[in-house]
Amino acid sequence: MNYLSTRGDRTPRKFCEILLEGLAPDGGLYLPESYPQIDRACLAELRGVYAGRGYAALAFEILSLYIDDIPATDLAALCERTYTPAVFGTREIALLKKLKKGFYLQALSNGPTLAFKDMAMQLLGNLFEYELARRGEQLNILGATSGDTGSAAEYAMRGKQGIRVFMLSPHGRMSAFQQAQMYSLQDANIHNLAIEGVFDDCQDIVKAVSNDLAFKRQYKIGTVNSINWARLLAQVVYYFAGYFQLTENDDEQVDFTVPSGNFGNICAGHVARQMGLPIGQLVIATNENDVLDEFFRTGVYRVRAAADTLETSSPSMDISKASNFERFVFDLLGRDAARTRALFHDALARSGQFDLSADPAFAQARGRYGFVSGKSTHADRLATIRAVYQQYGAMIDTHTADGVKVAGSFMRAGAPMIVLETALPIKFAAAIEEALGRLPERPARFAGIEQLPRRVTRLLADARAVKDYIVTHCNP
Ligand SMILES: *Cc1c(COP(=O)(O)O)cnc(C)c1O
């Protein structure tokens, strides 16, 4: 399998060549040159693998279709080491929970940081360590986080050979639980940098440091952001696992609803559907930051200014643009790289938006690709958290609540719906208390983490200060 760029660079690249990369050199995103096709016989086989040998074996089978530059025994071992009941809490790893007939939650948030990002990031940590050892190289991961991504990255990379993490977070602005999760890590290769500023300041510093190409090369700076293809690929697996848990034969259709921000999670659903998994609808749920809902309703993709990006009670979906969206548009336009480039490079730079409403391809977003969308607000979230708690006795977090709310508008007779549970309520306790008048339960392993000793360095919002810190703490 070779990979290409959505903006036209067709230099054949293997999986491990793009594993440690962000954007392609032409500014596009990497995609496989085609999606391997799963016919009904193959689907039946995968069903058997999952039922008989479990999630890690299923992950190995699916990853093998996209990775041909890691020996099979090594890849199988990496999957086995990653997807264990001890780390993810159940034998199924991504357990389906029934709310009512035809309506399910898929639990993706029982990993180390209680959000679905662990599902991919835990594998990424093992893949990075493996590939760096093979190359005899080191990597210094530099990132900015407002919560979920940073902690998932740190818990995936802690103690890994050849890897250091420098994670910038806005001082005092994450939830108490999120701060405790990150700052209590004592591993020598994890560096928490609390920046005197807001999340945008952290992101600007990461950009400034990464744009210093000499520094970037000398100090082997890399990232783990959501455009990484390996993260997306890891997420494809749980769509299959959800489908197999819900269905008994391989002709039944299932719909999925995905609380969406950067379009990473639902893009994995798109890949699974393109491979032939019988998914009917792919329902995008956004919060008030409705860039994606606007596109799927109107055909207009309009990037928001920072000032127009709202702070909501589902903060991990507060985006101004959806960084993985270009992958889907590339497919929607029949993989026309010149047009994709014209939209994402030229039109967005010129006017911050593009309009596909008059393009026949736009109708296919729904017709051929199964995409529909809806939006949920703070009031919707609270009402949904309350309703799910009262009707089913289940406590859901604010992001999952956006999913449940929007899923309600797209139920079809005869097709069951799976809503992806993207975080546990304890991560967003204040909103749960607002909705239910009580705090969410806390998994036992997180008891008292706010009292643990912290390992964090406070720095000014200044790229120079961050560079100095990196220089002092790594020996290139
Ligand atoms: C990251 C995140 C999302 C959004 O996922 P995307 O892949 O960016 O669409 C939704 N919910 C939670 C809890 C998250 O952490």
Ligand as a Chemical Component Dictionary entry (heavy atoms), coordinates in Angstrom:
data_LIG
# 
_chem_comp.id                   LIG 
_chem_comp.type                 NON-POLYMER 
_chem_comp.pdbx_formal_charge   0 
_chem_comp.three_letter_code    LIG 
# 
loop_
_chem_comp_atom.comp_id 
_chem_comp_atom.atom_id 
_chem_comp_atom.alt_atom_id 
_chem_comp_atom.type_symbol 
_chem_comp_atom.charge 
_chem_comp_atom.model_Cartn_x 
_chem_comp_atom.model_Cartn_y 
_chem_comp_atom.model_Cartn_z 
_chem_comp_atom.pdbx_ordinal 
LIG C1 C1 C 0 -11.251 15.186 20.273 1  
LIG C2 C2 C 0 -12.638 15.017 20.799 2  
LIG C3 C3 C 0 -13.771 15.138 19.952 3  
LIG C4 C4 C 0 -13.672 15.509 18.494 4  
LIG O1 O1 O 0 -13.083 14.497 17.724 5  
LIG P1 P1 P 0 -12.583 14.815 16.226 6  
LIG O2 O2 O 0 -11.839 13.597 15.830 7  
LIG O3 O3 O 0 -11.689 16.026 16.347 8  
LIG O4 O4 O 0 -13.781 15.098 15.397 9  
LIG C5 C5 C 0 -15.028 14.902 20.506 10 
LIG N1 N1 N 0 -15.175 14.611 21.814 11 
LIG C6 C6 C 0 -14.119 14.494 22.651 12 
LIG C7 C7 C 0 -14.359 14.187 24.083 13 
LIG C8 C8 C 0 -12.809 14.696 22.183 14 
LIG O5 O5 O 0 -11.765 14.591 23.033 15 
# 
loop_
_chem_comp_bond.comp_id 
_chem_comp_bond.atom_id_1 
_chem_comp_bond.atom_id_2 
_chem_comp_bond.value_order 
_chem_comp_bond.pdbx_ordinal 
LIG C1 C2 SING 1  
LIG C2 C3 SING 2  
LIG C2 C8 DOUB 3  
LIG C3 C4 SING 4  
LIG C3 C5 DOUB 5  
LIG C4 O1 SING 6  
LIG O1 P1 SING 7  
LIG P1 O2 DOUB 8  
LIG P1 O3 SING 9  
LIG P1 O4 SING 10 
LIG C5 N1 SING 11 
LIG N1 C6 DOUB 12 
LIG C6 C7 SING 13 
LIG C6 C8 SING 14 
LIG C8 O5 SING 15 
# 
